[in-house]
Amino acid sequence: MTYGPDDLVERDAPEAPFVQLAGILRARLKRGDWKTNRAIPSENALADHYGLSRPTVRRAIAALVEEGAVYAVPGRGTYVSERQPEKPADDSDTDG
């Protein structure tokens, strides 16, 4: 599923909230909401904005770190990477 930068997390959607949030944050990164090597909002700020728990936000951010879209600096926050990797067209299982 594709998410836009202005979407909200839907509790009754088929995808887990952290997957939705990762998609929304990815779209915001692509749109340029945050500058390269600058911090994105804190886990608390994102949790409050999207109505999610901090562990859910952490999982979404961890997915973006794994993709190389952002990087974490312990004790400082999460920052936008210089180059934004292209997200695979579909993450869902199509094996059946």
C-alpha positions as CSV (number, residue, x, y, z in Angstrom):
1,M,0.0,0.0,0.0
2,T,1.2,3.5,-0.7
3,Y,1.0,6.3,1.8
4,G,1.1,10.0,1.3
5,P,2.9,12.6,3.5
6,D,-0.4,14.0,4.8
7,D,-2.0,10.6,5.6
8,L,-2.9,9.5,9.1
9,V,-2.6,6.1,10.7
10,E,-5.8,4.1,10.4
11,R,-6.4,1.6,13.2
12,D,-8.7,-0.6,11.1
13,A,-6.4,-0.8,8.1
14,P,-5.0,-4.1,7.1
15,E,-1.4,-3.1,7.6
16,A,0.1,-2.7,11.1
17,P,0.3,0.9,12.5
18,F,4.1,0.9,12.4
19,V,4.1,-0.1,8.7
20,Q,1.6,2.7,8.0
21,L,3.7,5.2,9.9
22,A,6.9,4.2,8.1
23,G,5.2,4.8,4.8
24,I,3.9,8.2,5.9
25,L,7.3,9.2,7.2
26,R,9.0,7.9,4.0
27,A,6.6,10.1,1.9
28,R,7.4,13.1,4.1
29,L,11.1,12.5,3.6
30,K,10.6,12.2,-0.1
31,R,8.6,15.5,-0.1
32,G,11.5,17.2,1.7
33,D,9.7,18.0,5.0
34,W,13.1,17.6,6.8
35,K,16.5,18.7,5.5
36,T,19.4,16.3,5.0
37,N,21.4,15.7,8.2
38,R,18.7,17.4,10.3
39,A,16.7,15.7,13.0
40,I,13.2,14.5,12.3
41,P,10.6,15.0,15.1
42,S,11.2,13.1,18.3
43,E,9.6,9.7,19.1
44,N,7.3,11.5,21.6
45,A,6.3,14.2,19.1
46,L,5.5,11.6,16.4
47,A,3.6,9.4,18.9
48,D,1.5,12.4,20.0
49,H,0.9,13.6,16.4
50,Y,-0.2,10.2,15.1
51,G,-1.8,8.9,18.3
52,L,0.5,6.0,18.6
53,S,2.7,4.5,21.3
54,R,6.5,5.1,21.4
55,P,7.3,1.5,20.7
56,T,5.2,1.6,17.6
57,V,7.0,4.8,16.5
58,R,10.3,3.1,17.3
59,R,9.5,0.2,15.0
60,A,8.6,2.6,12.2
61,I,11.8,4.5,12.6
62,A,13.8,1.2,12.8
63,A,12.4,0.2,9.4
64,L,13.5,3.6,7.9
65,V,17.0,3.2,9.5
66,E,17.3,-0.3,8.0
67,E,16.4,1.1,4.6
68,G,19.0,3.9,5.0
69,A,16.5,6.7,4.8
70,V,17.4,8.0,8.3
71,Y,20.1,7.3,10.8
72,A,20.1,7.4,14.6
73,V,22.6,9.2,16.8
74,P,22.3,7.8,20.4
75,G,21.2,10.5,22.8
76,R,20.6,13.0,20.0
77,G,17.8,11.8,17.8
78,T,17.1,10.5,14.3
79,Y,18.5,12.4,11.3
80,V,17.7,12.4,7.5
81,S,20.3,10.5,5.5
82,E,22.0,12.2,2.5
83,R,20.6,9.9,-0.1
84,Q,17.1,8.6,0.1
85,P,17.0,5.0,-1.1
86,E,14.1,4.0,-3.4
87,K,11.5,1.9,-1.6
88,P,10.8,-1.5,-3.3
89,A,7.5,-1.4,-5.2
90,D,5.8,-3.9,-2.9
91,D,6.8,-5.3,0.5
92,S,4.0,-7.7,0.8
93,D,4.4,-11.5,0.5
94,T,3.3,-12.6,-3.0
95,D,4.4,-16.2,-2.6
96,G,0.9,-17.3,-1.7
